[in-house]
Amino acid sequence: MVAVKPADINALLNRTPDVAAVLVYGPDAGLVAERVGKLTALVIKDDDDPFRLVRLDGEVVTADPMRLADEANTISLFGGKRAIVVRAGSKNIAPALKPVLDTPPPDALIIVQAGDLARTSPLRTLCERSRAALAIPCYPDGPRELAALVDDVMANHELRLQGDARVHLLSLLGADRQTTRNEVEKLALYARGAGVVTIEDVDAICGDAASLAIDSLVDATFLGDIPRLDMNSGRLFADGNDPGVLVGFLLRHSLMLLSARTQIERGAPAGQTLDRMRLHFKRKDAIERQLHIWPARDLLSVTGDLGQAIARCRQNAQMRHEIARVSMWAVAMRAARHRTRN
C-alpha cells in the first residue's frame, strides 16, 4: 500500500480503515496528533476504556518486540475492536510491527504516531509497502486547508470574518495544526456573540510574538536585511519552528509579490496594486519597498528555488535547518544586490 494521497485523507478519516496498522507521521506535530485522535475515535468512542484502548511508547515496543503482537491479538474483555496507539518517538519499531502486518490481527487497529520520517525510514518504508498498512503524511497546511479550517471553526461559533480580517488571520497561521486550531478557537471565543470578526479582533488575539517574528523574518529576507534575518531565524529555530514551514512562508510571500509585481510591470498603478493586496497597515511600507526592488523575473526564479528548498527539507530531515538557512540567505543576498542597484 502506498502513502495516502493528501486529497484522500479526509475521506479516509471518516471510516475505520480496513487494515492492521496506520502510520501517521510528518513535521506538523499538531496535525499528527489530531489525525491520531480521529483514527482512535473511529475504533472506540470512549478513549479512557482500558479494555479497548492501549497506549504504548516506542521504547517499550523496541525493548520487548513481541509486546505489540501480544496486544494486537488480545481479545477485548467485553468485545469490540481495540485501538493500540504507539508513540514511536525516535525508536525504530519496524521490527516489532512487521510480524503484525504479516499476520494481521482480526480485532485491532494499530495507530503509530511518529515525527518527520525520511523517505528511507524503515518504519515508513514498511508501512508504505505493506498491503496491511496505510501511511498518512502530515505536512503543514496550505492556503486551502487553512481557509477551510478557519471557515469551519467560525461556522461552528456562528461567526463571520470580515474580508480584511480573514486575509490577515490566514497570514498569521499555518506552522502547526493544533496551534492554528487553538488560535482560531480563541479568536472565536473572544468574538462570541458579535456575529462579525474584525481585523482589530484578530490583532488583539492572534497577533502574537511568534507571528510578528515570522513577518519580520519574511520582510528581512526580501529586503536583504541580513542581520535581522539572522536574528529572527535563530529565534524561530530555537523556539522549535520547523525550517521547512518557515521556507513555506517565504514561498507564499514570494508568490504574492510575483503576482503584484507582474501586474505593475504590465502597467497597473503601483498604489492600486498595493491596495488590492489588502495588507495590514503595519506591513504596507515594507511590502511597497519590496515591490520596488524586486523585478518579476527574479521573483519567479526565487519562487522556484524556495519550492525546491521545501522539497529538500522534507527529503533530508537531518539537514533541514541548514537547507532553510542557505535558501533564506540566498534570497536575502539577491535582495541586497537589487537594493544596491536601485
PLY file of the C-alpha trace (Angstrom):
ply
format ascii 1.0
element vertex 342
property float x
property float y
property float z
element edge 341
property int vertex1
property int vertex2
end_header
0.00 0.00 0.00
1.46 3.37 -0.97
1.19 6.53 1.10
-2.28 8.01 1.25
-2.66 10.97 -1.11
-3.48 14.30 0.61
-6.75 14.58 -1.31
-7.91 11.21 0.07
-7.01 11.73 3.73
-10.21 13.42 4.92
-12.40 10.74 3.32
-10.27 8.03 4.92
-10.67 9.58 8.37
-14.45 9.24 8.11
-14.42 5.44 8.25
-12.49 2.77 10.15
-9.55 1.72 7.92
-9.67 -1.89 6.76
-6.00 -2.51 7.61
-3.97 -3.73 10.56
-1.96 -0.54 11.08
-1.93 3.14 10.18
1.26 5.19 10.34
0.62 8.90 10.93
3.80 10.94 10.53
5.17 14.32 9.49
6.65 17.62 10.67
3.28 19.07 11.74
3.03 17.53 15.21
-0.36 19.13 15.85
-1.87 17.65 12.69
-0.33 14.26 13.51
-1.94 14.31 16.97
-5.30 15.44 15.54
-5.40 12.63 12.99
-4.31 10.03 15.52
-7.21 11.19 17.70
-9.68 10.88 14.82
-8.49 7.37 13.98
-8.76 6.33 17.62
-12.31 7.70 17.81
-13.28 5.66 14.74
-12.45 2.48 16.64
-13.69 3.35 20.12
-15.92 6.14 21.43
-14.51 6.26 24.96
-10.78 6.95 24.84
-10.49 6.06 28.53
-11.70 2.47 28.02
-8.81 0.37 29.40
-10.11 -2.80 27.76
-10.20 -1.44 24.20
-7.53 1.29 24.18
-3.84 0.64 24.78
-1.12 3.27 24.59
2.49 2.18 24.18
5.75 4.09 23.98
8.34 3.34 21.33
10.91 2.45 23.95
8.62 -0.21 25.43
8.00 -1.72 22.00
11.67 -1.84 20.99
12.67 -3.31 24.36
10.04 -6.06 24.03
9.18 -6.50 20.31
6.59 -9.24 21.00
4.58 -6.90 23.24
2.98 -5.24 20.21
1.89 -8.54 18.65
0.55 -9.75 22.01
-1.53 -6.61 22.47
-2.79 -6.72 18.88
-4.03 -10.29 19.26
-5.57 -9.88 22.70
-9.37 -10.10 22.66
-11.23 -7.33 24.48
-12.93 -8.49 27.68
-16.32 -7.12 26.61
-15.84 -7.47 22.87
-15.31 -4.87 20.18
-12.32 -3.73 18.13
-9.28 -2.49 20.05
-7.09 0.52 19.30
-3.38 0.34 20.05
-1.67 3.73 19.83
2.12 3.63 19.65
4.19 6.81 20.05
7.26 5.83 18.05
9.41 8.79 19.08
12.98 8.29 17.90
12.76 4.49 18.11
12.61 2.18 15.10
9.63 -0.04 15.84
9.55 -1.57 12.34
10.89 -4.99 13.54
8.06 -5.18 16.09
5.40 -4.05 13.61
6.38 -6.36 10.73
5.07 -9.62 12.30
1.71 -7.93 12.94
1.47 -6.81 9.31
2.46 -10.28 8.08
-0.38 -11.81 10.14
-2.97 -9.06 10.69
-4.98 -9.30 13.92
-8.76 -9.70 13.44
-9.98 -7.17 16.02
-7.35 -4.47 16.47
-6.06 -1.36 14.73
-2.51 -0.25 15.46
-2.05 3.51 15.12
1.59 4.59 15.01
2.27 8.25 15.86
5.61 9.44 14.51
7.52 12.59 13.66
9.05 13.68 10.37
10.30 10.45 8.79
12.72 10.38 5.89
11.63 8.58 2.72
14.14 5.82 3.53
12.99 5.38 7.14
12.46 1.64 7.88
9.11 2.33 9.56
7.80 4.47 6.70
9.11 2.04 4.07
7.49 -0.91 5.83
4.06 0.72 6.04
4.10 2.13 2.51
4.95 -1.27 1.04
2.63 -3.44 3.14
-0.91 -4.24 1.98
-1.93 -4.38 5.65
-0.95 -0.78 6.43
-1.60 2.82 5.47
0.85 5.72 5.74
-0.69 9.18 6.27
1.71 12.14 5.85
1.05 15.30 7.86
2.67 18.34 6.32
1.85 21.94 7.27
-1.46 23.26 5.99
-1.51 25.08 2.69
-3.72 28.11 1.96
-6.73 25.96 1.01
-6.55 23.79 4.15
-6.03 26.82 6.38
-9.03 28.60 4.89
-11.23 25.51 5.28
-10.22 25.11 8.94
-10.86 28.79 9.73
-14.24 28.75 8.00
-15.26 25.56 9.79
-14.42 26.91 13.25
-16.13 30.23 12.56
-19.25 28.48 11.28
-19.39 26.32 14.40
-19.43 29.50 16.50
-21.89 31.28 14.17
-19.34 33.95 13.29
-18.32 35.61 10.03
-14.88 37.06 9.31
-14.68 40.42 7.56
-12.69 40.21 4.34
-9.58 42.02 5.57
-9.75 40.18 8.90
-9.81 36.83 7.09
-6.81 37.70 4.92
-4.87 38.94 7.92
-5.77 35.91 10.05
-4.70 33.46 7.34
-1.35 35.25 7.07
-0.71 34.57 10.77
-1.49 30.86 10.73
-0.06 27.65 9.39
3.00 26.45 11.30
1.19 23.75 13.26
-2.39 22.42 13.01
-3.03 22.29 16.75
-1.61 25.76 17.27
-3.73 27.03 14.38
-6.92 25.46 15.75
-6.21 26.82 19.23
-5.68 30.35 17.87
-8.87 30.30 15.80
-10.91 28.85 18.68
-9.50 31.53 20.97
-10.48 34.22 18.48
-13.99 32.75 18.17
-14.46 32.78 21.94
-13.26 36.39 22.09
-15.79 37.45 19.43
-18.60 35.26 20.73
-22.00 36.85 20.18
-20.67 39.64 17.96
-21.62 37.94 14.72
-18.71 39.50 12.83
-14.97 39.25 13.50
-12.94 42.36 12.63
-9.26 42.87 11.89
-8.95 44.58 15.30
-10.21 41.36 16.92
-7.61 39.35 15.01
-4.81 41.68 16.10
-5.99 41.63 19.72
-6.00 37.82 19.96
-3.76 36.33 17.28
-1.07 38.96 16.73
1.38 37.15 18.99
5.15 37.48 19.14
5.82 34.37 17.04
3.69 35.68 14.17
5.40 39.05 14.34
8.78 37.30 14.25
7.74 35.37 11.12
6.59 38.58 9.42
9.89 40.18 10.42
11.82 37.20 9.04
9.96 37.34 5.71
10.40 41.09 5.31
14.07 40.95 6.31
14.69 38.22 3.73
13.04 40.04 0.83
14.58 43.38 1.81
18.07 41.95 2.12
18.35 42.86 5.81
20.75 40.06 6.72
21.36 40.96 10.41
17.60 40.99 11.09
17.16 37.78 9.08
19.89 36.10 11.14
18.35 37.23 14.43
14.78 36.19 13.57
15.68 32.84 12.01
17.83 31.96 15.03
14.99 32.80 17.39
12.35 30.90 15.41
14.56 27.83 15.08
15.32 27.93 18.81
11.58 28.08 19.54
11.08 24.82 17.66
9.59 26.13 14.42
10.04 23.71 11.55
12.55 25.04 8.97
10.51 23.71 6.05
7.45 25.56 7.33
9.39 28.81 7.57
10.60 28.41 3.99
6.94 27.81 3.12
6.08 31.26 4.50
8.78 32.72 2.24
7.38 30.83 -0.74
3.86 32.14 -0.15
5.20 35.66 0.20
7.23 35.31 -2.98
4.12 34.20 -4.89
2.21 37.20 -3.55
4.99 39.61 -4.59
5.28 37.94 -8.00
1.58 38.41 -8.71
1.64 42.06 -7.67
4.91 42.87 -9.44
3.68 41.25 -12.67
0.61 43.49 -12.60
2.78 46.57 -12.08
5.09 45.64 -14.97
2.02 45.25 -17.18
1.00 48.83 -16.44
-1.14 48.65 -13.30
-0.61 51.61 -10.92
1.61 50.56 -8.01
-0.65 52.22 -5.44
-3.78 50.45 -6.65
-1.95 47.12 -6.79
-0.79 47.59 -3.21
-4.33 48.44 -2.08
-5.73 45.30 -3.73
-3.29 43.18 -1.71
-5.31 44.14 1.41
-2.27 44.18 3.67
-2.22 45.03 7.34
-1.30 48.67 7.64
1.82 47.85 9.67
3.37 45.98 6.74
2.44 48.22 3.83
5.69 50.20 3.80
7.85 47.07 3.86
5.89 45.40 1.05
5.98 48.58 -1.05
9.78 48.67 -0.77
9.98 45.00 -1.75
7.85 45.59 -4.84
10.15 48.46 -5.77
13.40 46.48 -5.62
12.29 43.08 -7.00
11.61 42.56 -10.74
9.09 39.87 -11.66
11.62 37.65 -13.45
13.77 37.38 -10.31
10.73 36.70 -8.11
9.81 33.87 -10.48
13.30 32.43 -10.09
13.21 32.78 -6.30
9.81 31.10 -6.15
11.22 28.05 -7.92
14.27 27.97 -5.64
12.13 28.13 -2.49
9.88 25.33 -3.73
12.93 23.14 -4.28
14.23 24.04 -0.80
10.97 22.87 0.80
11.24 19.57 -1.08
14.84 19.11 0.12
13.79 19.85 3.72
11.21 17.05 3.50
13.62 14.62 1.85
16.52 15.26 4.25
15.09 15.96 7.70
18.51 15.92 9.41
19.80 18.75 7.21
16.60 20.84 7.05
17.94 23.65 9.28
20.99 24.09 7.05
18.89 23.85 3.86
16.49 26.52 5.16
19.30 28.86 6.22
21.02 28.61 2.84
17.78 29.29 0.95
16.94 32.31 3.17
20.40 33.80 2.81
20.36 33.27 -0.96
17.15 35.29 -1.28
18.43 37.98 1.08
21.69 38.34 -0.85
19.77 38.80 -4.11
17.56 41.39 -2.42
20.62 43.24 -1.14
22.08 43.36 -4.67
18.77 44.66 -6.09
18.60 47.31 -3.36
22.11 48.48 -4.16
21.31 48.82 -7.87
18.14 50.77 -7.08
0 1
1 2
2 3
3 4
4 5
5 6
6 7
7 8
8 9
9 10
10 11
11 12
12 13
13 14
14 15
15 16
16 17
17 18
18 19
19 20
20 21
21 22
22 23
23 24
24 25
25 26
26 27
27 28
28 29
29 30
30 31
31 32
32 33
33 34
34 35
35 36
36 37
37 38
38 39
39 40
40 41
41 42
42 43
43 44
44 45
45 46
46 47
47 48
48 49
49 50
50 51
51 52
52 53
53 54
54 55
55 56
56 57
57 58
58 59
59 60
60 61
61 62
62 63
63 64
64 65
65 66
66 67
67 68
68 69
69 70
70 71
71 72
72 73
73 74
74 75
75 76
76 77
77 78
78 79
79 80
80 81
81 82
82 83
83 84
84 85
85 86
86 87
87 88
88 89
89 90
90 91
91 92
92 93
93 94
94 95
95 96
96 97
97 98
98 99
99 100
100 101
101 102
102 103
103 104
104 105
105 106
106 107
107 108
108 109
109 110
110 111
111 112
112 113
113 114
114 115
115 116
116 117
117 118
118 119
119 120
120 121
121 122
122 123
123 124
124 125
125 126
126 127
127 128
128 129
129 130
130 131
131 132
132 133
133 134
134 135
135 136
136 137
137 138
138 139
139 140
140 141
141 142
142 143
143 144
144 145
145 146
146 147
147 148
148 149
149 150
150 151
151 152
152 153
153 154
154 155
155 156
156 157
157 158
158 159
159 160
160 161
161 162
162 163
163 164
164 165
165 166
166 167
167 168
168 169
169 170
170 171
171 172
172 173
173 174
174 175
175 176
176 177
177 178
178 179
179 180
180 181
181 182
182 183
183 184
184 185
185 186
186 187
187 188
188 189
189 190
190 191
191 192
192 193
193 194
194 195
195 196
196 197
197 198
198 199
199 200
200 201
201 202
202 203
203 204
204 205
205 206
206 207
207 208
208 209
209 210
210 211
211 212
212 213
213 214
214 215
215 216
216 217
217 218
218 219
219 220
220 221
221 222
222 223
223 224
224 225
225 226
226 227
227 228
228 229
229 230
230 231
231 232
232 233
233 234
234 235
235 236
236 237
237 238
238 239
239 240
240 241
241 242
242 243
243 244
244 245
245 246
246 247
247 248
248 249
249 250
250 251
251 252
252 253
253 254
254 255
255 256
256 257
257 258
258 259
259 260
260 261
261 262
262 263
263 264
264 265
265 266
266 267
267 268
268 269
269 270
270 271
271 272
272 273
273 274
274 275
275 276
276 277
277 278
278 279
279 280
280 281
281 282
282 283
283 284
284 285
285 286
286 287
287 288
288 289
289 290
290 291
291 292
292 293
293 294
294 295
295 296
296 297
297 298
298 299
299 300
300 301
301 302
302 303
303 304
304 305
305 306
306 307
307 308
308 309
309 310
310 311
311 312
312 313
313 314
314 315
315 316
316 317
317 318
318 319
319 320
320 321
321 322
322 323
323 324
324 325
325 326
326 327
327 328
328 329
329 330
330 331
331 332
332 333
333 334
334 335
335 336
336 337
337 338
338 339
339 340
340 341
